[in-house]
Amino acid sequence: MNNRETSTCEVLFEYLSGEGSDMQRKRVERHLATCSSCKEDAALWGEVWDRLADDVELIEPPADLKEYVLGPLMESTNDKQIKKTSTLRNRIYLRWAIGTAIVLAAFLSGWLFRDAQSGISGQETSVQTPANIETLFRLSAVRESGKFDDSTHAYGVACLVRSDNKEQFVVYVFGSPQTRGGEAYQVWLLKDGKRTSAGTFTVGASGIGIMTLPLTEGISDIDAVGVTLEPDSHSSSPRGPKMFGSSQPATSGDA
Amino acid sequence: MPNHSDGELMRQLREGRRDALAELYDRHVRLVYSFAVRVAGSESLAREIVQLVFTRLWATKAEYDSSKGAYTSWLITMTRHISIDVLRRERRHQAMVPIDDINESYGSLNSDNPESVFIRSDQQSVIATASRRLSQPQRRVIELLYWKGYTLNEIAEMGGEPVGTVKSRLHQALKTLRRHLQGLREES
């Protein structure tokens, strides 16, 4: 076994636990085909890892959880929303926008009001959804970045969410490569050719990332939204590859 | 839809059948919620995790391939990924929790907690029995890696030891668990 193979053996557990860059992961996969020791360890991992989940004591979920979880999903395709979004240019985009609004409504109903709900276990809680979602941008993965070879369904959304007394700019991505080390995704807002940073976020093994920016003075119109993958979270201008880019704003719609 | 398999319900889900989503929720929410509480250690975060899991099922029409294993395993894998993401997000907003606090948190989850409504199984789970054979350091590496989503390097840094030591400990822990899982299977 040469040194390169030895070093690949040493990162097997990183690979099995979902760590490592795409390149490293592919190297381990090639190595696994030829290294009997790593094959054995991978089999050991496979036999035990999924069984760890069995160590969960079953808990009865709170009575209101079903409405909390499914309520926004069941309600957000109502006639009102379909009518409001019917101005979209084509049906494919319409379906996408509704789906995105559903994701955001569901996610944000938990996100925005989680603090208010914490600490009131056992009491009656009511489901609250954000008042509306505006300036919906679809974020398409920039496949030219070469970062989405293993992800055929990467996409994102950027929007302005208003609730009773809060306004937030929210970016949410799915199927995006996990950040490594100090890497960070950075959100850029473009207006009249001028680019400003809206903040950074990281992405875990699930490929999901979210950034929320509370707004105190509103936000001016945006021409476009871009997301880059930066080597750290301190970029004042993009240094890494562009990962997502926006289409034109779609519409406004109640969620 | 009592007779439909989980795979069939997932197919209906992709067709936009909301009743299929409701049925999957009814069947599996207890497991998803319990897992989320185990990982996140709080009801409010567990609620968010459950919401993200079912929203993802619905909004992305996630594809389940029954030839690759049981539906619950697939669902738990997704739940774990989402839970770890949420947990890491929370950690970014907080100072690094000292290792002792993590152990205390783990301990409190396994003891009587007046705010939780634990339904304890009469029989100790097989994995819990096998886990008792692990040393404390071995249990800790499993806890931090699997349940709390720390990377091997982070675990090494927290313990002030080489990552190789952590991997070796993990390796021994997995071997011990497998040995006892096999033994328990043969006994039953």
Interface residues (C-beta under 8 A of the other chain):
Chain A: E10 F13 E14 S17 E19 D41 L44 W45 E47 V48 W49 D50 R51 L52 A53 D54 D55 V56 E57 L58 I59 E60 P61 P62 L65 K66 Y68 V69 L70 L73 M74 G99 T100 I102 V103 A106 F107 S109 G110 W111 R114 Q117 S118 G119 S121 G122 H153 F174 T202 G204 A205 S206 I208 I210
Chain B: R18 L21 A22 Y25 D26 V29 R30 L31 Y33 S34 F35 V37 R38 S42 E43 S44 L45 R47 E48 V50 Q51 L52 F54 T55 R56 W58 A59 T60 S73 I76 T77 M78 R80 H81 I82 I84 D85 R88 R89 R92 N110 E115 S116 V117 F118 I119 R120 S121 S125 V126 I127 A128 S131 I142 L145 Y146 W147 G149 T151 L152 G164 K167 L170 H171 L174 K175 L177 R178 L181
